[in-house]
Amino acid sequence: MQELQALIQGKISPQAISIDYLIEMAEKYQQPHSAEYKLVELAINIVLAKHLEKAQKFL
């Protein structure tokens, strides 16, 4: 969870976060109103946006 906080704070890059780790966290925190859920959701959006941005460079 500290890794996700560091990502959101800009202390580590989105590439440093494993997709498998994000899936694990999403499976673990499934309560939509919890702080952990919102943290995971935000981290997933950041990582996916970075991957999409990278893919668009090739199109």
PyMOL Python script that loads the backbone (N, CA, C, O; Angstrom):
from pymol import cmd

cmd.read_pdbstr("""\
ATOM      1  N   MET A   1       0.825  -1.185   0.000  1.00  0.00           N
ATOM      2  CA  MET A   1       0.000   0.000   0.000  1.00  0.00           C
ATOM      3  C   MET A   1       0.875   1.257   0.000  1.00  0.00           C
ATOM      4  O   MET A   1       0.510   2.269  -0.597  1.00  0.00           O
ATOM      5  N   GLN A   2       2.027   1.189   0.669  1.00  0.00           N
ATOM      6  CA  GLN A   2       2.942   2.345   0.680  1.00  0.00           C
ATOM      7  C   GLN A   2       3.453   2.631  -0.724  1.00  0.00           C
ATOM      8  O   GLN A   2       3.699   3.782  -1.086  1.00  0.00           O
ATOM      9  N   GLU A   3       3.607   1.577  -1.505  1.00  0.00           N
ATOM     10  CA  GLU A   3       4.065   1.724  -2.879  1.00  0.00           C
ATOM     11  C   GLU A   3       3.044   2.531  -3.700  1.00  0.00           C
ATOM     12  O   GLU A   3       3.420   3.373  -4.515  1.00  0.00           O
ATOM     13  N   LEU A   4       1.764   2.265  -3.476  1.00  0.00           N
ATOM     14  CA  LEU A   4       0.721   2.991  -4.189  1.00  0.00           C
ATOM     15  C   LEU A   4       0.679   4.452  -3.757  1.00  0.00           C
ATOM     16  O   LEU A   4       0.477   5.342  -4.582  1.00  0.00           O
ATOM     17  N   GLN A   5       0.868   4.693  -2.480  1.00  0.00           N
ATOM     18  CA  GLN A   5       0.913   6.076  -1.990  1.00  0.00           C
ATOM     19  C   GLN A   5       2.082   6.824  -2.605  1.00  0.00           C
ATOM     20  O   GLN A   5       1.947   7.990  -2.976  1.00  0.00           O
ATOM     21  N   ALA A   6       3.228   6.164  -2.718  1.00  0.00           N
ATOM     22  CA  ALA A   6       4.406   6.788  -3.316  1.00  0.00           C
ATOM     23  C   ALA A   6       4.146   7.116  -4.789  1.00  0.00           C
ATOM     24  O   ALA A   6       4.579   8.159  -5.279  1.00  0.00           O
ATOM     25  N   LEU A   7       3.446   6.236  -5.487  1.00  0.00           N
ATOM     26  CA  LEU A   7       3.093   6.480  -6.880  1.00  0.00           C
ATOM     27  C   LEU A   7       2.228   7.731  -6.997  1.00  0.00           C
ATOM     28  O   LEU A   7       2.504   8.609  -7.815  1.00  0.00           O
ATOM     29  N   ILE A   8       1.201   7.808  -6.194  1.00  0.00           N
ATOM     30  CA  ILE A   8       0.270   8.937  -6.247  1.00  0.00           C
ATOM     31  C   ILE A   8       0.962  10.245  -5.880  1.00  0.00           C
ATOM     32  O   ILE A   8       0.627  11.300  -6.418  1.00  0.00           O
ATOM     33  N   GLN A   9       1.922  10.175  -4.971  1.00  0.00           N
ATOM     34  CA  GLN A   9       2.674  11.364  -4.573  1.00  0.00           C
ATOM     35  C   GLN A   9       3.770  11.719  -5.569  1.00  0.00           C
ATOM     36  O   GLN A   9       4.455  12.728  -5.402  1.00  0.00           O
ATOM     37  N   GLY A  10       3.943  10.900  -6.602  1.00  0.00           N
ATOM     38  CA  GLY A  10       4.947  11.168  -7.620  1.00  0.00           C
ATOM     39  C   GLY A  10       6.354  10.784  -7.218  1.00  0.00           C
ATOM     40  O   GLY A  10       7.318  11.202  -7.860  1.00  0.00           O
ATOM     41  N   LYS A  11       6.487   9.997  -6.168  1.00  0.00           N
ATOM     42  CA  LYS A  11       7.810   9.600  -5.688  1.00  0.00           C
ATOM     43  C   LYS A  11       8.383   8.424  -6.462  1.00  0.00           C
ATOM     44  O   LYS A  11       9.598   8.228  -6.485  1.00  0.00           O
ATOM     45  N   ILE A  12       7.508   7.634  -7.100  1.00  0.00           N
ATOM     46  CA  ILE A  12       7.964   6.549  -7.971  1.00  0.00           C
ATOM     47  C   ILE A  12       7.176   6.614  -9.267  1.00  0.00           C
ATOM     48  O   ILE A  12       6.080   7.173  -9.309  1.00  0.00           O
ATOM     49  N   SER A  13       7.733   6.044 -10.316  1.00  0.00           N
ATOM     50  CA  SER A  13       7.086   6.108 -11.628  1.00  0.00           C
ATOM     51  C   SER A  13       6.035   5.005 -11.776  1.00  0.00           C
ATOM     52  O   SER A  13       6.105   3.985 -11.092  1.00  0.00           O
ATOM     53  N   PRO A  14       5.074   5.208 -12.659  1.00  0.00           N
ATOM     54  CA  PRO A  14       4.050   4.187 -12.902  1.00  0.00           C
ATOM     55  C   PRO A  14       4.642   2.857 -13.384  1.00  0.00           C
ATOM     56  O   PRO A  14       4.078   1.794 -13.128  1.00  0.00           O
ATOM     57  N   GLN A  15       5.764   2.921 -14.072  1.00  0.00           N
ATOM     58  CA  GLN A  15       6.402   1.690 -14.555  1.00  0.00           C
ATOM     59  C   GLN A  15       6.942   0.841 -13.412  1.00  0.00           C
ATOM     60  O   GLN A  15       7.203  -0.348 -13.595  1.00  0.00           O
ATOM     61  N   ALA A  16       7.111   1.432 -12.253  1.00  0.00           N
ATOM     62  CA  ALA A  16       7.643   0.696 -11.100  1.00  0.00           C
ATOM     63  C   ALA A  16       6.584  -0.172 -10.429  1.00  0.00           C
ATOM     64  O   ALA A  16       6.898  -0.991  -9.566  1.00  0.00           O
ATOM     65  N   ILE A  17       5.320   0.013 -10.833  1.00  0.00           N
ATOM     66  CA  ILE A  17       4.222  -0.738 -10.234  1.00  0.00           C
ATOM     67  C   ILE A  17       3.842  -1.889 -11.153  1.00  0.00           C
ATOM     68  O   ILE A  17       3.563  -1.686 -12.335  1.00  0.00           O
ATOM     69  N   SER A  18       3.834  -3.077 -10.614  1.00  0.00           N
ATOM     70  CA  SER A  18       3.474  -4.276 -11.372  1.00  0.00           C
ATOM     71  C   SER A  18       1.959  -4.355 -11.552  1.00  0.00           C
ATOM     72  O   SER A  18       1.199  -4.077 -10.624  1.00  0.00           O
ATOM     73  N   ILE A  19       1.533  -4.735 -12.743  1.00  0.00           N
ATOM     74  CA  ILE A  19       0.109  -4.945 -13.005  1.00  0.00           C
ATOM     75  C   ILE A  19      -0.420  -6.051 -12.099  1.00  0.00           C
ATOM     76  O   ILE A  19      -1.542  -5.961 -11.601  1.00  0.00           O
ATOM     77  N   ASP A  20       0.372  -7.083 -11.885  1.00  0.00           N
ATOM     78  CA  ASP A  20      -0.045  -8.176 -10.998  1.00  0.00           C
ATOM     79  C   ASP A  20      -0.283  -7.679  -9.574  1.00  0.00           C
ATOM     80  O   ASP A  20      -1.211  -8.131  -8.902  1.00  0.00           O
ATOM     81  N   TYR A  21       0.553  -6.751  -9.118  1.00  0.00           N
ATOM     82  CA  TYR A  21       0.378  -6.173  -7.789  1.00  0.00           C
ATOM     83  C   TYR A  21      -0.927  -5.377  -7.720  1.00  0.00           C
ATOM     84  O   TYR A  21      -1.647  -5.444  -6.723  1.00  0.00           O
ATOM     85  N   LEU A  22      -1.224  -4.633  -8.770  1.00  0.00           N
ATOM     86  CA  LEU A  22      -2.462  -3.865  -8.803  1.00  0.00           C
ATOM     87  C   LEU A  22      -3.683  -4.786  -8.776  1.00  0.00           C
ATOM     88  O   LEU A  22      -4.675  -4.492  -8.108  1.00  0.00           O
ATOM     89  N   ILE A  23      -3.605  -5.882  -9.493  1.00  0.00           N
ATOM     90  CA  ILE A  23      -4.701  -6.849  -9.490  1.00  0.00           C
ATOM     91  C   ILE A  23      -4.867  -7.445  -8.100  1.00  0.00           C
ATOM     92  O   ILE A  23      -5.987  -7.589  -7.610  1.00  0.00           O
ATOM     93  N   GLU A  24      -3.767  -7.786  -7.476  1.00  0.00           N
ATOM     94  CA  GLU A  24      -3.802  -8.335  -6.108  1.00  0.00           C
ATOM     95  C   GLU A  24      -4.466  -7.352  -5.144  1.00  0.00           C
ATOM     96  O   GLU A  24      -5.295  -7.744  -4.322  1.00  0.00           O
ATOM     97  N   MET A  25      -4.103  -6.090  -5.247  1.00  0.00           N
ATOM     98  CA  MET A  25      -4.681  -5.076  -4.369  1.00  0.00           C
ATOM     99  C   MET A  25      -6.168  -4.867  -4.669  1.00  0.00           C
ATOM    100  O   MET A  25      -6.967  -4.680  -3.752  1.00  0.00           O
ATOM    101  N   ALA A  26      -6.534  -4.899  -5.943  1.00  0.00           N
ATOM    102  CA  ALA A  26      -7.939  -4.733  -6.323  1.00  0.00           C
ATOM    103  C   ALA A  26      -8.789  -5.879  -5.787  1.00  0.00           C
ATOM    104  O   ALA A  26      -9.932  -5.673  -5.379  1.00  0.00           O
ATOM    105  N   GLU A  27      -8.231  -7.083  -5.789  1.00  0.00           N
ATOM    106  CA  GLU A  27      -8.953  -8.235  -5.247  1.00  0.00           C
ATOM    107  C   GLU A  27      -9.073  -8.149  -3.730  1.00  0.00           C
ATOM    108  O   GLU A  27     -10.064  -8.595  -3.152  1.00  0.00           O
ATOM    109  N   LYS A  28      -8.078  -7.585  -3.101  1.00  0.00           N
ATOM    110  CA  LYS A  28      -8.048  -7.502  -1.640  1.00  0.00           C
ATOM    111  C   LYS A  28      -8.971  -6.411  -1.098  1.00  0.00           C
ATOM    112  O   LYS A  28      -9.624  -6.603  -0.072  1.00  0.00           O
ATOM    113  N   TYR A  29      -9.027  -5.279  -1.777  1.00  0.00           N
ATOM    114  CA  TYR A  29      -9.807  -4.135  -1.302  1.00  0.00           C
ATOM    115  C   TYR A  29     -10.987  -3.900  -2.239  1.00  0.00           C
ATOM    116  O   TYR A  29     -10.846  -3.241  -3.269  1.00  0.00           O
ATOM    117  N   GLN A  30     -12.134  -4.433  -1.884  1.00  0.00           N
ATOM    118  CA  GLN A  30     -13.299  -4.381  -2.764  1.00  0.00           C
ATOM    119  C   GLN A  30     -14.454  -3.548  -2.221  1.00  0.00           C
ATOM    120  O   GLN A  30     -15.541  -3.560  -2.798  1.00  0.00           O
ATOM    121  N   GLN A  31     -14.243  -2.834  -1.135  1.00  0.00           N
ATOM    122  CA  GLN A  31     -15.284  -1.980  -0.572  1.00  0.00           C
ATOM    123  C   GLN A  31     -15.191  -0.588  -1.214  1.00  0.00           C
ATOM    124  O   GLN A  31     -14.267   0.165  -0.908  1.00  0.00           O
ATOM    125  N   PRO A  32     -16.127  -0.239  -2.093  1.00  0.00           N
ATOM    126  CA  PRO A  32     -16.031   1.008  -2.861  1.00  0.00           C
ATOM    127  C   PRO A  32     -15.910   2.297  -2.045  1.00  0.00           C
ATOM    128  O   PRO A  32     -15.426   3.305  -2.560  1.00  0.00           O
ATOM    129  N   HIS A  33     -16.332   2.279  -0.813  1.00  0.00           N
ATOM    130  CA  HIS A  33     -16.272   3.515  -0.024  1.00  0.00           C
ATOM    131  C   HIS A  33     -15.051   3.589   0.894  1.00  0.00           C
ATOM    132  O   HIS A  33     -14.896   4.555   1.640  1.00  0.00           O
ATOM    133  N   SER A  34     -14.190   2.581   0.843  1.00  0.00           N
ATOM    134  CA  SER A  34     -13.016   2.581   1.717  1.00  0.00           C
ATOM    135  C   SER A  34     -11.886   3.409   1.104  1.00  0.00           C
ATOM    136  O   SER A  34     -11.802   3.575  -0.113  1.00  0.00           O
ATOM    137  N   ALA A  35     -11.037   3.914   1.962  1.00  0.00           N
ATOM    138  CA  ALA A  35      -9.888   4.696   1.507  1.00  0.00           C
ATOM    139  C   ALA A  35      -8.938   3.837   0.678  1.00  0.00           C
ATOM    140  O   ALA A  35      -8.354   4.310  -0.297  1.00  0.00           O
ATOM    141  N   GLU A  36      -8.787   2.582   1.068  1.00  0.00           N
ATOM    142  CA  GLU A  36      -7.891   1.675   0.340  1.00  0.00           C
ATOM    143  C   GLU A  36      -8.387   1.444  -1.089  1.00  0.00           C
ATOM    144  O   GLU A  36      -7.600   1.447  -2.036  1.00  0.00           O
ATOM    145  N   TYR A  37      -9.673   1.247  -1.230  1.00  0.00           N
ATOM    146  CA  TYR A  37     -10.272   1.050  -2.553  1.00  0.00           C
ATOM    147  C   TYR A  37      -9.983   2.257  -3.436  1.00  0.00           C
ATOM    148  O   TYR A  37      -9.567   2.105  -4.585  1.00  0.00           O
ATOM    149  N   LYS A  38     -10.201   3.443  -2.906  1.00  0.00           N
ATOM    150  CA  LYS A  38      -9.987   4.668  -3.671  1.00  0.00           C
ATOM    151  C   LYS A  38      -8.509   4.844  -4.040  1.00  0.00           C
ATOM    152  O   LYS A  38      -8.187   5.326  -5.126  1.00  0.00           O
ATOM    153  N   LEU A  39      -7.627   4.451  -3.134  1.00  0.00           N
ATOM    154  CA  LEU A  39      -6.193   4.523  -3.403  1.00  0.00           C
ATOM    155  C   LEU A  39      -5.814   3.571  -4.539  1.00  0.00           C
ATOM    156  O   LEU A  39      -5.080   3.943  -5.454  1.00  0.00           O
ATOM    157  N   VAL A  40      -6.317   2.353  -4.468  1.00  0.00           N
ATOM    158  CA  VAL A  40      -6.044   1.355  -5.514  1.00  0.00           C
ATOM    159  C   VAL A  40      -6.618   1.838  -6.842  1.00  0.00           C
ATOM    160  O   VAL A  40      -5.956   1.739  -7.875  1.00  0.00           O
ATOM    161  N   GLU A  41      -7.829   2.354  -6.824  1.00  0.00           N
ATOM    162  CA  GLU A  41      -8.472   2.839  -8.044  1.00  0.00           C
ATOM    163  C   GLU A  41      -7.654   3.957  -8.695  1.00  0.00           C
ATOM    164  O   GLU A  41      -7.455   3.959  -9.910  1.00  0.00           O
ATOM    165  N   LEU A  42      -7.192   4.884  -7.901  1.00  0.00           N
ATOM    166  CA  LEU A  42      -6.389   5.986  -8.420  1.00  0.00           C
ATOM    167  C   LEU A  42      -5.062   5.479  -8.988  1.00  0.00           C
ATOM    168  O   LEU A  42      -4.636   5.914 -10.057  1.00  0.00           O
ATOM    169  N   ALA A  43      -4.423   4.574  -8.281  1.00  0.00           N
ATOM    170  CA  ALA A  43      -3.152   4.012  -8.754  1.00  0.00           C
ATOM    171  C   ALA A  43      -3.336   3.264 -10.070  1.00  0.00           C
ATOM    172  O   ALA A  43      -2.513   3.387 -10.978  1.00  0.00           O
ATOM    173  N   ILE A  44      -4.409   2.492 -10.174  1.00  0.00           N
ATOM    174  CA  ILE A  44      -4.686   1.769 -11.422  1.00  0.00           C
ATOM    175  C   ILE A  44      -4.869   2.756 -12.569  1.00  0.00           C
ATOM    176  O   ILE A  44      -4.340   2.545 -13.660  1.00  0.00           O
ATOM    177  N   ASN A  45      -5.606   3.819 -12.331  1.00  0.00           N
ATOM    178  CA  ASN A  45      -5.824   4.818 -13.378  1.00  0.00           C
ATOM    179  C   ASN A  45      -4.517   5.465 -13.819  1.00  0.00           C
ATOM    180  O   ASN A  45      -4.308   5.697 -15.010  1.00  0.00           O
ATOM    181  N   ILE A  46      -3.650   5.753 -12.877  1.00  0.00           N
ATOM    182  CA  ILE A  46      -2.352   6.363 -13.210  1.00  0.00           C
ATOM    183  C   ILE A  46      -1.510   5.413 -14.058  1.00  0.00           C
ATOM    184  O   ILE A  46      -0.951   5.810 -15.080  1.00  0.00           O
ATOM    185  N   VAL A  47      -1.427   4.167 -13.628  1.00  0.00           N
ATOM    186  CA  VAL A  47      -0.602   3.182 -14.339  1.00  0.00           C
ATOM    187  C   VAL A  47      -1.167   2.908 -15.731  1.00  0.00           C
ATOM    188  O   VAL A  47      -0.414   2.877 -16.705  1.00  0.00           O
ATOM    189  N   LEU A  48      -2.474   2.711 -15.835  1.00  0.00           N
ATOM    190  CA  LEU A  48      -3.076   2.448 -17.138  1.00  0.00           C
ATOM    191  C   LEU A  48      -2.935   3.635 -18.083  1.00  0.00           C
ATOM    192  O   LEU A  48      -2.682   3.455 -19.274  1.00  0.00           O
ATOM    193  N   ALA A  49      -3.095   4.837 -17.561  1.00  0.00           N
ATOM    194  CA  ALA A  49      -2.939   6.027 -18.391  1.00  0.00           C
ATOM    195  C   ALA A  49      -1.520   6.108 -18.954  1.00  0.00           C
ATOM    196  O   ALA A  49      -1.330   6.464 -20.117  1.00  0.00           O
ATOM    197  N   LYS A  50      -0.539   5.783 -18.139  1.00  0.00           N
ATOM    198  CA  LYS A  50       0.852   5.822 -18.594  1.00  0.00           C
ATOM    199  C   LYS A  50       1.104   4.783 -19.686  1.00  0.00           C
ATOM    200  O   LYS A  50       1.795   5.059 -20.667  1.00  0.00           O
ATOM    201  N   HIS A  51       0.538   3.585 -19.509  1.00  0.00           N
ATOM    202  CA  HIS A  51       0.698   2.537 -20.521  1.00  0.00           C
ATOM    203  C   HIS A  51      -0.003   2.916 -21.818  1.00  0.00           C
ATOM    204  O   HIS A  51       0.529   2.670 -22.900  1.00  0.00           O
ATOM    205  N   LEU A  52      -1.187   3.510 -21.726  1.00  0.00           N
ATOM    206  CA  LEU A  52      -1.893   3.951 -22.929  1.00  0.00           C
ATOM    207  C   LEU A  52      -1.142   5.063 -23.639  1.00  0.00           C
ATOM    208  O   LEU A  52      -1.062   5.085 -24.867  1.00  0.00           O
ATOM    209  N   GLU A  53      -0.595   5.977 -22.866  1.00  0.00           N
ATOM    210  CA  GLU A  53       0.195   7.070 -23.443  1.00  0.00           C
ATOM    211  C   GLU A  53       1.394   6.506 -24.198  1.00  0.00           C
ATOM    212  O   GLU A  53       1.716   6.965 -25.293  1.00  0.00           O
ATOM    213  N   LYS A  54       2.040   5.527 -23.621  1.00  0.00           N
ATOM    214  CA  LYS A  54       3.189   4.898 -24.257  1.00  0.00           C
ATOM    215  C   LYS A  54       2.771   4.179 -25.546  1.00  0.00           C
ATOM    216  O   LYS A  54       3.473   4.261 -26.554  1.00  0.00           O
ATOM    217  N   ALA A  55       1.640   3.482 -25.518  1.00  0.00           N
ATOM    218  CA  ALA A  55       1.150   2.761 -26.690  1.00  0.00           C
ATOM    219  C   ALA A  55       0.763   3.724 -27.809  1.00  0.00           C
ATOM    220  O   ALA A  55       1.002   3.435 -28.981  1.00  0.00           O
ATOM    221  N   GLN A  56       0.169   4.861 -27.460  1.00  0.00           N
ATOM    222  CA  GLN A  56      -0.253   5.827 -28.468  1.00  0.00           C
ATOM    223  C   GLN A  56       0.921   6.405 -29.249  1.00  0.00           C
ATOM    224  O   GLN A  56       0.757   6.823 -30.395  1.00  0.00           O
ATOM    225  N   LYS A  57       2.083   6.430 -28.647  1.00  0.00           N
ATOM    226  CA  LYS A  57       3.260   6.940 -29.345  1.00  0.00           C
ATOM    227  C   LYS A  57       3.615   6.086 -30.560  1.00  0.00           C
ATOM    228  O   LYS A  57       4.282   6.549 -31.486  1.00  0.00           O
ATOM    229  N   PHE A  58       3.156   4.826 -30.542  1.00  0.00           N
ATOM    230  CA  PHE A  58       3.473   3.914 -31.636  1.00  0.00           C
ATOM    231  C   PHE A  58       2.390   3.912 -32.718  1.00  0.00           C
ATOM    232  O   PHE A  58       2.558   3.273 -33.757  1.00  0.00           O
ATOM    233  N   LEU A  59       1.297   4.611 -32.487  1.00  0.00           N
ATOM    234  CA  LEU A  59       0.209   4.629 -33.465  1.00  0.00           C
ATOM    235  C   LEU A  59       0.313   5.796 -34.402  1.00  0.00           C
ATOM    236  O   LEU A  59      -0.529   5.955 -35.286  1.00  0.00           O
TER     237      LEU A  59
END
""", "prot")
cmd.dss("prot")
cmd.show_as("cartoon", "prot")
cmd.util.cbc("prot")
cmd.orient("prot")
